[in-house]
Amino acid sequence: MNADERSDAVEIHSDSGMPAADIDVFDLASPFDEPSNPSTPMTPTPPERASIDRAECEKTTRDAIDAIDREMRAHAYSKEQGQEYLAELLELTQQLRACKQL
């Protein structure tokens, strides 16, 4: 068997000098290995983008709360209307808390 025949029979992995078939046998996955595709959907949002989203969410929610507050101060309202305002304020307060989770 000459050198050409041996190269056809066993493929040599150039990095380690080991036959390719042997590398497959000893290539074990580790739970600490990084994923092959780093741009998976589980990649967290960059911190600067998250802070922009959070700030924008908080601003729009606070603006809505302020608008209700101005309306309540500017106009006389019935008890039922006051309850509606309070319900809206409660919902917006919960939304503001959710903004802080972004």
DSSP file (Angstrom, degrees, kcal/mol; ACC not computed):
  #  RESIDUE AA STRUCTURE BP1 BP2  ACC     N-H-->O    O-->H-N    N-H-->O    O-->H-N    TCO  KAPPA ALPHA  PHI   PSI    X-CA   Y-CA   Z-CA
    1    1 A M              0   0    0      0, 0.0     2,-0.1     0, 0.0     0, 0.0   0.000 360.0 360.0 360.0 125.8    0.0    0.0    0.0
    2    2 A N     >  -     0   0    0      1,-0.1     4,-1.9     4,-0.0     5,-0.2  -0.325 360.0 -92.1 -93.0-179.3    1.5    3.3   -1.0
    3    3 A A  H  > S+     0   0    0      1,-0.2     4,-1.9     2,-0.2     5,-0.1   0.840 123.4  54.8 -64.3 -35.6    1.0    6.8    0.6
    4    4 A D  H  > S+     0   0    0      1,-0.2     4,-1.3     2,-0.2    -1,-0.2   0.909 108.2  48.7 -65.7 -40.9   -1.9    7.7   -1.8
    5    5 A E  H  > S+     0   0    0      1,-0.2     4,-1.7     2,-0.2    -2,-0.2   0.889 110.3  51.5 -66.0 -39.3   -3.8    4.5   -0.9
    6    6 A R  H  X S+     0   0    0     -4,-1.9     4,-2.1     1,-0.2    -1,-0.2   0.871 106.3  54.0 -66.6 -36.8   -3.4    5.2    2.9
    7    7 A S  H  < S+     0   0    0     -4,-1.9    -1,-0.2     1,-0.2    -2,-0.2   0.820 110.1  48.3 -68.9 -28.6   -4.7    8.7    2.6
    8    8 A D  H  < S+     0   0    0     -4,-1.3    -1,-0.2    -5,-0.1    -2,-0.2   0.846 111.1  50.8 -75.4 -33.5   -7.8    7.4    0.9
    9    9 A A  H  < S+     0   0    0     -4,-1.7     2,-0.5     1,-0.2    -2,-0.2   0.894 120.8  25.1 -73.5 -41.1   -8.3    4.7    3.5
   10   10 A V  S  < S-     0   0    0     -4,-2.1     2,-0.4    -5,-0.1    -1,-0.2  -0.980  73.5-143.0-131.4 121.2   -8.1    7.0    6.6
   11   11 A E        -     0   0    0     -2,-0.5     9,-2.7    -3,-0.2     2,-0.5  -0.697  18.6-145.1 -82.8 129.9   -8.8   10.6    6.6
   12   12 A I  B     -A   19   0A   0     -2,-0.4     2,-0.5     7,-0.3     6,-0.1  -0.830  10.1-130.7 -99.1 129.4   -6.5   12.6    8.9
   13   13 A H     >  -     0   0    0      5,-2.8     4,-2.4    -2,-0.5     5,-0.3  -0.681  16.3-145.7 -76.9 123.6   -7.8   15.6   10.8
   14   14 A S  T  4 S+     0   0    0     -2,-0.5    -1,-0.1     1,-0.2    -2,-0.0   0.781  89.5  56.0 -68.1 -28.4   -5.3   18.3   10.1
   15   15 A D  T  4 S+     0   0    0      1,-0.1    -1,-0.2     3,-0.1    -2,-0.0   0.904 125.1  16.2 -72.3 -40.6   -5.6   20.0   13.5
   16   16 A S  T  4 S-     0   0    0     -3,-0.2    -2,-0.2     2,-0.2    -1,-0.1   0.620  91.4-126.2-110.9 -14.7   -4.8   17.1   15.7
   17   17 A G  S  < S+     0   0    0     -4,-2.4    -3,-0.1     1,-0.3     3,-0.0   0.513  70.3 125.0  79.7   3.6   -3.2   14.5   13.4
   18   18 A M  S    S-     0   0    0     -5,-0.3    -5,-2.8     1,-0.1    -1,-0.3  -0.647  73.7 -92.3 -92.9 152.6   -5.8   11.9   14.5
   19   19 A P  B  >  -A   12   0A   0      0, 0.0     4,-1.5     0, 0.0     3,-0.5  -0.365  34.1-123.1 -60.3 143.1   -8.0   10.0   12.1
   20   20 A A  H  > S+     0   0    0     -9,-2.7     4,-1.8     1,-0.2     5,-0.2   0.854 110.2  57.5 -59.5 -37.4  -11.3   11.8   11.7
   21   21 A A  H  > S+     0   0    0    -10,-0.3     4,-1.3     1,-0.2    -1,-0.2   0.886 105.6  50.6 -62.3 -38.4  -13.3    8.8   12.8
   22   22 A D  H  > S+     0   0    0     -3,-0.5     4,-1.7     1,-0.2    -1,-0.2   0.853 105.8  55.9 -68.1 -34.1  -11.5    8.7   16.1
   23   23 A I  H  X S+     0   0    0     -4,-1.5     4,-0.9     1,-0.2    -1,-0.2   0.908 105.1  52.4 -64.4 -41.2  -12.2   12.4   16.7
   24   24 A D  H  < S+     0   0    0     -4,-1.8     3,-0.4     1,-0.2    -1,-0.2   0.874 107.9  52.1 -61.9 -36.5  -15.9   11.7   16.3
   25   25 A V  H  < S+     0   0    0     -4,-1.3    -1,-0.2     1,-0.2    -2,-0.2   0.883 116.9  37.3 -67.3 -38.6  -15.7    9.0   18.9
   26   26 A F  H  < S+     0   0    0     -4,-1.7     2,-1.3     1,-0.1    -1,-0.2   0.396  86.6 105.5 -98.1   2.9  -14.0   11.2   21.5
   27   27 A D     <  +     0   0    0     -4,-0.9     2,-0.3    -3,-0.4    -1,-0.1  -0.693  51.5 179.7 -87.0  94.6  -15.8   14.4   20.8
   28   28 A L        -     0   0    0     -2,-1.3     2,-0.3     1,-0.0    -2,-0.1  -0.733  27.4-120.0 -97.9 144.1  -18.1   14.6   23.8
   29   29 A A        -     0   0    0     -2,-0.3    -1,-0.0     2,-0.0    -2,-0.0  -0.629  24.6-154.7 -81.4 138.7  -20.6   17.5   24.4
   30   30 A S    >   -     0   0    0     -2,-0.3     3,-1.7     1,-0.1    -1,-0.0  -0.909  20.2-134.2-111.7 140.4  -20.1   19.4   27.6
   31   31 A P  T 3  S+     0   0    0      0, 0.0    -1,-0.1     0, 0.0    -2,-0.0   0.671 108.7  58.3 -66.1 -12.6  -22.9   21.4   29.3
   32   32 A F  T 3  S+     0   0    0      2,-0.1     2,-0.1     0, 0.0    -3,-0.0   0.476  80.8 111.4 -94.6  -3.4  -20.4   24.2   29.6
   33   33 A D  S <  S-     0   0    0     -3,-1.7     3,-0.1     1,-0.1    -4,-0.0  -0.385  74.8-113.2 -67.1 148.4  -19.8   24.5   25.8
   34   34 A E        -     0   0    0      1,-0.1    -1,-0.1    -2,-0.1    -4,-0.1  -0.557  40.4 -95.2 -78.3 148.5  -21.0   27.6   24.2
   35   35 A P        -     0   0    0      0, 0.0    -1,-0.1     0, 0.0     5,-0.0  -0.276  26.0-124.8 -63.2 151.2  -23.9   27.1   21.7
   36   36 A S  S    S+     0   0    0      1,-0.2    -2,-0.1    -3,-0.1     0, 0.0   0.803 105.4  46.5 -68.4 -28.0  -22.9   26.8   18.0
   37   37 A N    >   -     0   0    0      1,-0.1     3,-0.6     2,-0.0    -1,-0.2  -0.880  68.3-174.1-115.6  97.6  -25.2   29.6   17.1
   38   38 A P  T 3  S+     0   0    0      0, 0.0     2,-0.3     0, 0.0    -1,-0.1   0.648  75.6  71.3 -69.3 -13.3  -24.7   32.5   19.5
   39   39 A S  T 3   +     0   0    0      3,-0.1    -2,-0.0     4,-0.0     0, 0.0  -0.188  68.9 144.3 -95.9  43.7  -27.6   34.5   18.1
   40   40 A T    X   -     0   0    0     -3,-0.6     3,-2.0    -2,-0.3     0, 0.0  -0.355  67.0-106.0 -73.8 160.9  -30.3   32.3   19.4
   41   41 A P  T 3  S+     0   0    0      0, 0.0    -1,-0.1     0, 0.0    -2,-0.0   0.698 117.0  68.7 -62.2 -17.7  -33.6   33.8   20.6
   42   42 A M  T 3  S+     0   0    0      2,-0.1    -3,-0.1     0, 0.0    -2,-0.0   0.496  70.1 117.0 -80.7  -1.8  -32.5   33.2   24.2
   43   43 A T  S <  S-     0   0    0     -3,-2.0    -4,-0.0     1,-0.1     0, 0.0  -0.511  72.1-118.5 -66.0 126.4  -29.8   35.9   23.8
   44   44 A P        -     0   0    0      0, 0.0    -1,-0.1     0, 0.0    -2,-0.1  -0.241  29.9 -95.0 -67.7 157.1  -30.7   38.6   26.3
   45   45 A T        -     0   0    0      1,-0.1     5,-0.1     2,-0.1     0, 0.0  -0.467  49.7 -97.6 -67.4 137.9  -31.4   42.1   25.1
   46   46 A P    >>  -     0   0    0      0, 0.0     4,-2.3     0, 0.0     3,-0.5  -0.301  34.6-118.6 -55.5 142.7  -28.4   44.4   25.2
   47   47 A P  H 3> S+     0   0    0      0, 0.0     4,-2.3     0, 0.0     5,-0.2   0.846 111.6  53.8 -56.7 -37.5  -28.5   46.4   28.4
   48   48 A E  H 3> S+     0   0    0      1,-0.2     4,-1.6     2,-0.2     5,-0.1   0.889 110.8  46.2 -67.4 -36.3  -28.6   49.8   26.6
   49   49 A R  H <> S+     0   0    0     -3,-0.5     4,-2.6     2,-0.2    -1,-0.2   0.902 111.9  51.3 -70.6 -40.5  -31.6   48.7   24.6
   50   50 A A  H  X S+     0   0    0     -4,-2.3     4,-2.7     1,-0.2    -2,-0.2   0.900 109.8  49.6 -63.1 -40.4  -33.4   47.3   27.6
   51   51 A S  H  X S+     0   0    0     -4,-2.3     4,-2.5    -5,-0.2    -1,-0.2   0.859 110.8  50.2 -68.9 -33.3  -32.9   50.5   29.5
   52   52 A I  H  X S+     0   0    0     -4,-1.6     4,-2.5     2,-0.2    -2,-0.2   0.931 112.5  46.7 -67.3 -45.3  -34.2   52.5   26.6
   53   53 A D  H  X S+     0   0    0     -4,-2.6     4,-2.6     2,-0.2    -2,-0.2   0.921 114.1  48.4 -60.7 -44.4  -37.3   50.3   26.4
   54   54 A R  H  X S+     0   0    0     -4,-2.7     4,-2.8     2,-0.2     5,-0.2   0.928 112.6  47.6 -62.6 -46.1  -37.8   50.5   30.2
   55   55 A A  H  X S+     0   0    0     -4,-2.5     4,-2.4     1,-0.2    -1,-0.2   0.899 113.0  48.6 -63.2 -40.9  -37.4   54.3   30.2
   56   56 A E  H  X S+     0   0    0     -4,-2.5     4,-2.4     2,-0.2     5,-0.2   0.917 112.5  48.1 -65.4 -43.5  -39.9   54.6   27.3
   57   57 A C  H  X S+     0   0    0     -4,-2.6     4,-2.1     1,-0.2    -2,-0.2   0.929 113.5  47.3 -61.6 -47.0  -42.4   52.3   28.9
   58   58 A E  H  X S+     0   0    0     -4,-2.8     4,-2.8     1,-0.2     5,-0.2   0.898 111.6  51.2 -62.9 -40.8  -42.1   54.2   32.2
   59   59 A K  H  X S+     0   0    0     -4,-2.4     4,-2.5    -5,-0.2    -2,-0.2   0.939 111.4  45.5 -65.0 -47.2  -42.4   57.6   30.5
   60   60 A T  H  X S+     0   0    0     -4,-2.4     4,-1.8     2,-0.2    -1,-0.2   0.889 115.5  47.9 -65.1 -37.2  -45.6   56.7   28.6
   61   61 A T  H  X S+     0   0    0     -4,-2.1     4,-2.3    -5,-0.2    -2,-0.2   0.928 112.6  47.6 -69.0 -44.4  -47.2   55.2   31.6
   62   62 A R  H  X S+     0   0    0     -4,-2.8     4,-2.8     1,-0.2    -2,-0.2   0.880 109.6  54.3 -63.7 -37.0  -46.3   58.1   33.9
   63   63 A D  H  X S+     0   0    0     -4,-2.5     4,-2.1    -5,-0.2    -1,-0.2   0.906 108.8  48.5 -62.4 -40.6  -47.7   60.5   31.2
   64   64 A A  H  X S+     0   0    0     -4,-1.8     4,-1.9     2,-0.2    -2,-0.2   0.902 111.8  49.1 -65.9 -41.0  -51.0   58.6   31.2
   65   65 A I  H  X S+     0   0    0     -4,-2.3     4,-2.4     1,-0.2    -2,-0.2   0.924 111.5  49.6 -63.1 -44.3  -51.1   58.8   35.0
   66   66 A D  H  X S+     0   0    0     -4,-2.8     4,-2.7     1,-0.2    -2,-0.2   0.876 107.7  54.2 -62.8 -37.8  -50.4   62.5   35.0
   67   67 A A  H  X S+     0   0    0     -4,-2.1     4,-2.2     2,-0.2    -1,-0.2   0.912 110.3  46.0 -63.6 -42.3  -53.1   63.1   32.4
   68   68 A I  H  X S+     0   0    0     -4,-1.9     4,-2.6     2,-0.2    -2,-0.2   0.914 112.0  52.1 -65.5 -42.1  -55.7   61.3   34.6
   69   69 A D  H  X S+     0   0    0     -4,-2.4     4,-2.1     1,-0.2    -2,-0.2   0.920 110.2  47.9 -60.6 -44.8  -54.4   63.3   37.6
   70   70 A R  H  X S+     0   0    0     -4,-2.7     4,-2.3     1,-0.2    -1,-0.2   0.911 111.9  50.4 -62.1 -42.2  -54.8   66.6   35.7
   71   71 A E  H  X S+     0   0    0     -4,-2.2     4,-1.7     1,-0.2    -2,-0.2   0.912 110.1  49.5 -63.3 -42.3  -58.3   65.7   34.6
   72   72 A M  H  < S+     0   0    0     -4,-2.6    -1,-0.2     1,-0.2    -2,-0.2   0.889 114.9  44.4 -65.1 -38.3  -59.3   64.8   38.1
   73   73 A R  H  < S+     0   0    0     -4,-2.1    -1,-0.2    -5,-0.2    -2,-0.2   0.833 114.4  49.0 -74.3 -32.6  -58.0   68.1   39.5
   74   74 A A  H  < S+     0   0    0     -4,-2.3     2,-0.3    -5,-0.2    -2,-0.2   0.796 112.0  42.8 -80.8 -29.1  -59.5   70.2   36.7
   75   75 A H  S  < S-     0   0    0     -4,-1.7     2,-0.3    -5,-0.2    -1,-0.0  -0.877  77.7-118.1-124.6 149.6  -63.0   68.9   36.7
   76   76 A A        -     0   0    0     -2,-0.3     2,-0.3    -3,-0.0    -3,-0.1  -0.628  40.3-170.8 -76.7 143.2  -65.7   68.0   39.2
   77   77 A Y        -     0   0    0     -2,-0.3     2,-0.0    -5,-0.1    -5,-0.0  -0.967  20.5-112.3-140.2 154.4  -66.6   64.3   38.9
   78   78 A S     >  -     0   0    0     -2,-0.3     4,-2.4     1,-0.1     5,-0.2  -0.237  36.7-104.0 -77.8 170.7  -69.2   61.9   40.2
   79   79 A K  H  > S+     0   0    0      2,-0.2     4,-2.0     1,-0.2     5,-0.1   0.903 123.1  50.1 -62.5 -40.9  -68.5   59.1   42.6
   80   80 A E  H  > S+     0   0    0      1,-0.2     4,-2.0     2,-0.2    -1,-0.2   0.909 110.8  48.7 -64.2 -42.0  -68.8   56.6   39.7
   81   81 A Q  H  > S+     0   0    0      1,-0.2     4,-2.4     2,-0.2    -1,-0.2   0.880 108.9  54.2 -66.2 -36.4  -66.4   58.6   37.6
   82   82 A G  H  X S+     0   0    0     -4,-2.4     4,-2.5     2,-0.2    -1,-0.2   0.888 106.9  51.3 -62.5 -39.4  -64.0   58.8   40.5
   83   83 A Q  H  X S+     0   0    0     -4,-2.0     4,-2.3     2,-0.2    -1,-0.2   0.885 109.0  51.0 -64.9 -38.2  -64.1   55.0   40.8
   84   84 A E  H  X S+     0   0    0     -4,-2.0     4,-2.4     2,-0.2    -2,-0.2   0.921 110.1  49.3 -64.2 -43.7  -63.3   54.7   37.0
   85   85 A Y  H  X S+     0   0    0     -4,-2.4     4,-2.8     1,-0.2    -2,-0.2   0.933 111.4  49.1 -59.6 -45.9  -60.4   57.1   37.4
   86   86 A L  H  X S+     0   0    0     -4,-2.5     4,-2.5     1,-0.2    -1,-0.2   0.887 109.9  51.3 -62.9 -38.6  -59.1   55.0   40.4
   87   87 A A  H  X S+     0   0    0     -4,-2.3     4,-2.3     2,-0.2    -1,-0.2   0.916 111.7  47.5 -63.9 -42.1  -59.4   51.8   38.4
   88   88 A E  H  X S+     0   0    0     -4,-2.4     4,-2.5     1,-0.2    -2,-0.2   0.913 111.8  50.3 -64.0 -41.8  -57.5   53.3   35.5
   89   89 A L  H  X S+     0   0    0     -4,-2.8     4,-2.3     2,-0.2    -2,-0.2   0.893 109.8  50.6 -63.8 -39.5  -54.8   54.6   37.9
   90   90 A L  H  X S+     0   0    0     -4,-2.5     4,-2.2     2,-0.2    -1,-0.2   0.925 111.1  48.4 -63.4 -44.2  -54.5   51.1   39.5
   91   91 A E  H  X S+     0   0    0     -4,-2.3     4,-2.0     1,-0.2    -2,-0.2   0.909 112.8  47.8 -62.3 -42.4  -54.1   49.5   36.0
   92   92 A L  H  X S+     0   0    0     -4,-2.5     4,-2.4     2,-0.2    -1,-0.2   0.861 109.0  54.0 -68.0 -35.0  -51.5   52.1   35.0
   93   93 A T  H  X S+     0   0    0     -4,-2.3     4,-1.9     2,-0.2    -1,-0.2   0.908 109.2  48.2 -64.7 -41.0  -49.6   51.6   38.3
   94   94 A Q  H  X S+     0   0    0     -4,-2.2     4,-1.9     2,-0.2    -2,-0.2   0.886 110.9  51.2 -65.0 -38.3  -49.5   47.8   37.7
   95   95 A Q  H  X S+     0   0    0     -4,-2.0     4,-2.0     2,-0.2    -2,-0.2   0.892 107.0  53.9 -64.8 -39.0  -48.2   48.6   34.1
   96   96 A L  H  X S+     0   0    0     -4,-2.4     4,-1.3     1,-0.2    -2,-0.2   0.890 107.5  50.6 -63.0 -39.2  -45.5   50.8   35.6
   97   97 A R  H  < S+     0   0    0     -4,-1.9     4,-0.5     1,-0.2     3,-0.3   0.895 108.7  52.0 -63.5 -39.7  -44.4   48.0   37.8
   98   98 A A  H >< S+     0   0    0     -4,-1.9     3,-1.2     1,-0.2     4,-0.4   0.855 102.9  59.6 -65.5 -34.0  -44.3   45.7   34.8
   99   99 A C  H >< S+     0   0    0     -4,-2.0     3,-1.5     1,-0.3    -1,-0.2   0.875  98.0  58.9 -60.6 -36.7  -42.1   48.3   33.0
  100  100 A K  T 3< S+     0   0    0     -4,-1.3    -1,-0.3     1,-0.3    -2,-0.2   0.672  97.2  62.0 -68.9 -15.9  -39.5   48.0   35.8
  101  101 A Q  T <         0   0    0     -3,-1.2    -1,-0.3    -4,-0.5    -2,-0.2   0.587 360.0 360.0 -84.0 -11.2  -39.2   44.3   34.9
  102  102 A L    <         0   0    0     -3,-1.5    -1,-0.2    -4,-0.4   -48,-0.2   0.506 360.0 360.0 -68.0 360.0  -38.0   45.1   31.4
